[in-house]
Amino acid sequence: MAPEISVNTINVSEKSHQSPSRRAYVTFLAGNGDYVKGVVGLAKGLRKVKSANPLVVAMLPDVPEEHREI
């Protein structure tokens, strides 16, 4: 049985779409495999290039606590 995922819908106007403060890099993290290494690498890469946009990581319920704390 798949986990229940809530969905929020956001209406984005053309003006807010162009605003740099409304942009982010978004990735998903699932399970207890090595995917966390990819997320850490992505975060380090964005810091290295001094990205103006934040990284948002959406974690599914099956991500272990030790991976959530990284």
N, C-alpha and C positions, 0 to 999 in steps of 0.2 A: 504494500500500500504506500503510495507516494505521500510525502509530508504535505500538510496544508500550508499554502503560501498566500499571504495577504498581498493584495495589489492595490496601490494607490495611484490614481491617475492625476496628472498635472497638466493643465492647459498652459502651453507656452506661447506667448505672443512673439511676433517677429522682433520686436524691440528687445525683449529680455533674452531672446536666443542669441543675439549678437554681443551681449554683455559678457566680458571675460570672467566676471565674478560668478556667473551662473554656469560655468563649465567645470567638468570634473572628468577624471579618468575613472571608469567604473569597471570592476571585475568581480567575478563570483568565485567563492571558495566552497568546495564540497568534499566531504569524506575525510578519511584519515591518511590518504596517500601523500605523495611527494608534491602535490599541487601547491602546498604552502611555500615550497622553495621558489616556485615561479612568482608567487605574489610578493615574496620578500625581494626577489631580484627586480621585479617591476618597481617596487617602492624605492629601492636603492638607485635604480636608473633614473627615475624621476627626480630624486634629490640631487643626483650628480649633474643633471642638466639644468638644475634650479627651475623646475617647472612652476609656473605661476598658478597652475590648476591643481587642486587637491586630488588625492587618490581615495576612492570610496570602495571598500571591500564589502560585498554582500555575502554573508556566511549562511549556509544552510544549516539546519538543526543537527546534522550528523557530523559536524566539524568538532573534533575533540577539544576539550578545554585548553590543553597545552598549546594547541595551534592558535586558539583565539587570543592568547596572551602575548603572542609575538608582536 
